[in-house]
Amino acid sequence: MALPVEIGTRLSTQGVTDSTWDLQYIELQPQPDRAVAVIPSGGFSGLGWSTARKTALDQPTFQVVVRGQTTGIDTAYTKIEAVRTALDGFDGTLGSYRYTDIRQQGDILSLGRDENDRPLYALNFVALRSRTT
């Protein structure tokens, strides 16, 4: 399973996305208004072997972007906070990969408004993930 789908699964199981908030992958699509997108953003060099886990670890990075309705700036901000709660410090299995840690990088970033006047917020993360399934 690809990283965006694994992270999306975590967001769904934690109730961040549902029938009222569309979950998107790779890029933020123009519709619907209320959307959460998981976007891979590269990563850092792997850590080699973890003696505690007996496995090599990769450090992929990703960004989560939340878009709200034109009148929903508070709702969009609340949603990006829910993203932080669901992901920051996560330690567990997603798909067939073991995540030893997911850490927020920086704080919530306002991206302003899109061309349709919808508020945008983003958070960046780095994950420590097993290299093999």
N, C-alpha and C positions, 0 to 999 in steps of 0.2 A: 504494500500500500504506500502511496506517495505521501510525503510530509504534509502537504496541505490537507489531504483527506484525513490523515491521522489527527491533526490539530482540529479540523472541523468536527470530527467525531467527538473529541473532548468537549468542544463548545456545545454541541447538540446534547450530549448526555448531561451536561451541567445546566441545561435550560437556557443558555444564552441565545441560541437560535431556535426558532419554532415556526409555526405556520404564519406568524406575523412578522418575522425577521428572516429574510432570505439568506441562506448560506451560499457563498460563491467562492470559487477557487481561481487562482492565478492572477486574475484582474477583477476590478470592480466593474460590473456591467451597468449599462444605463438605467435599467429597470430591475426590480421595483424600487420605490423610494427607500424603504427600510431594508438595508442590506448590511451583512457582515462578510468581508472578503478576507481570505487567508492567502497571502502572497509570499512565496519563497523569495529570499533576498541574498542568496549565496551562503556564506558561512566562513568559518575559520578552519585552520588546519586541524586535523584530528589529533587526539590526545595520546594515541598509541594504546598500550594495554593498561587497563585499570586493574590493579592487583585485587581490589575489593570485589569487583564484578567478574574478573577473569575474562574480559572482553575488550576489544578496541572500541574507542568512542569517537564519534564524529561530532562536530559542533555546527550544525546547520542553523541559519538565522532566517527569520520570517517576520513579516509585518501583518498586523490585523488592522483593517480599515473599516470603520463603521460610518454608515451614511444614514441620516434621519430624514424625516419629512421637513418641508420648508418651515413649518411652525414647531418642529420637534427638537430644538437644540438641547433642552434639558433631558429629553428622552434619549437622544443620541449619546450624550455625555454619560448618562446612567448606564447605557449599554456598553460603552467602552470600559467603564469601571467593572462591569460584570465580566468582561473579557479578561481583565487583569486578575480578578479573583479566581476565575476558572483555570488560568494558565500559570501564573507566577508561583514558582515553587513546586510545580507538579512533579511527582516521582511515581512512575508506574508504567504499565504497558499500554500502548496504543497500536492497534493493528498487530503486527508480529514483532514490533521493535520495543525494546526496553528503553525508557527515558529515565535517566538518573537525576535529571534536573531540567527545568525550563525556567529561565530567568528573564525578567523584564529588563530592557536596556533603555535607560532614560525614563522620562515621564510621559504622560499623555500629551500628544501633540495635536493642536488644532491645525487642520489643513484649510481652514476657512470654509468657503461654500463653493459648491460646484456650479456649472453653467446654468443649472435649474434652481439655484438658490437654496440647495439642500446642505445642511451642515455635515462636515467631515471631520472625523477624529481618527488618530492612528496610535498604535503602540508597537514597538519593536521588541523582539525576543531573540534569545539564543538558547538552543537546546543542547543538552548532552545526551546523545542517542547511541545505542549499540550499533556497531557497524554492520553486523550480520543479523539476520532474522532468527 
